[in-house]
Amino acid sequence: MTLEELYKFLGGDYDEVMSRLSDENMIKKLLIMFPDDPSYSNLCIALKYGDMKGAHLAAESLLGTCKNLGFLTLAKCLSDVAEAIKKGPGNVGDWMMSVLGSEYESTVYLVKKYTGKS
């Protein structure tokens, strides 16, 4: 799989990322680090324990990473969750986290497959 194909599978913006970072090796270095980012896990734990401030910080951190890497589909899911978190604990539905979880796991799987970290 090429980097451009990875972005196509992820619903990402390959051209935008290449225009900003200009180097496939730099993008690959950032991709290698993505699965180890603790933000998604921190988000889930914070929500489990009702820590809305921690959940917001984790969501925003992961959202920034996704935007930087051009993961548009995952970024959209995270943006929806971050907005719901701002509105309060009862606004983050199980379905919303299920959609986010599915998209996150799919992204991690494809990134690992591309980088050879599986």
URBEL-V735558 format. One record per run of one state. SS is the DSSP state (@ for helix, = for strand, . for the rest). FROM is the first residue (numbers start at 1). LEN is the number of residues. If there is no record, write none. Layout:
ss=(SS,SS)
from=(FROM,FROM)
len=(LEN,LEN)
This chain:
ss=(.,@,.,@,.,@,.,@,.,@,.,@,.,@,.,@,.)
from=(1,3,11,14,22,24,35,39,49,52,70,72,88,89,92,94,116)
len=(2,8,3,8,2,11,4,10,3,18,2,16,1,3,2,22,3)
